[in-house]
Amino acid sequence: MENQNPTIPTPPPQVTPPVVSPVVPKKNNLVVFFLSALLVITLLISVYLFLQVQSLTKQLAQLQIQPIPLVSPEPTAEAETANWKTYMDENIKVQFKYPSNWKYEVINSKSNAGFNYTQITLAKTEYFNPIPKGKPLIMITVSNTTDQNLLSVYQNTKITGDIKVDDIPAEVRQHNSASVNSKYITFTKGEQSFEIESSLHTQSAEQEIILNQILSTFRFTQ
């Protein structure tokens, strides 16, 4: 009987498991888009600001600085009348200034109505001896009465305004005629009436200034 070799079983073939690659998570496309947009916007803003700075720099370089003019202060009444002469009257207790190239003439008289008055005529020196008709003058009349019915200025003029003379209320009156144009400042103090008249064919700016300056220096001495 023949010896039989035992059958050795063939082992099953080894199966190599497949290599599995690790799963990589996908990038968030929305975040990438937002960051990209933000970067672009930032870049555009930077470029815009840079261009604006360059433009302003050029404008400032071309700008010519204009010197600021010095504004002289307005002359005061005291400064404008500093070189004027001073008239003082102890009889009617007033004083005022008048231009140095003017002169005055004083008349003390009595009116037809029976009251006394003092009349001071002011005009340029060359207008005197006598004062030609129509030449500019300023006349100050002080009457020893406050009765307006006796003073013609109240009958022949109309009120056009009011001012103060040495803190006393005064009326501004006007009388126009074919021969003369007169402006009056009228007021009373105590038992006296004051009438300051500026007469000229046509009231000029110079005459108005002189009248206002005389009024600004008009003072009562008592």
C-alpha angles and dihedrals in degrees: 000000000000122000110244119210114230114250113245112212116239111239115238116259115265114247115215110220114235117259109249116206116222114258111250113206115238118248118255102256092197093058091048091051093048093049092048092050091048091051092050093048091049090051093049092049091050091051091048093050091047091053092047092052090050091050093049091047091055092047092051090048091053095044113107112213109230116215114244109241115235111242113218114221116253110262113252125227089252092054094045093051097037092109095041124112122250124232117201126181119190091188097062094023099234138120134186141158127252134184116286091233091055129081134199140222124202126207124186111193147138124255127229087251090062104252126118122240141180118217123195116191117198126189142133113297094244091056095065130093084072120351107239115237113264096023116130115264141157119221125193115196122186115191127192093229137070094198103120091196089068096049116080093204090073092051100047104040139064128222114251102167147329137250139163127255112198087340093307116122112246136183123233110219134183134207122182126185138159092267105035143018111214133186119196134196109199131184141139134233121185108318095340133092119211124206119182110188129191110193130188138135087249121008107244129204090245093052091049092051093049091049092051092048092050089049091049090057096042110120137170113232093202 
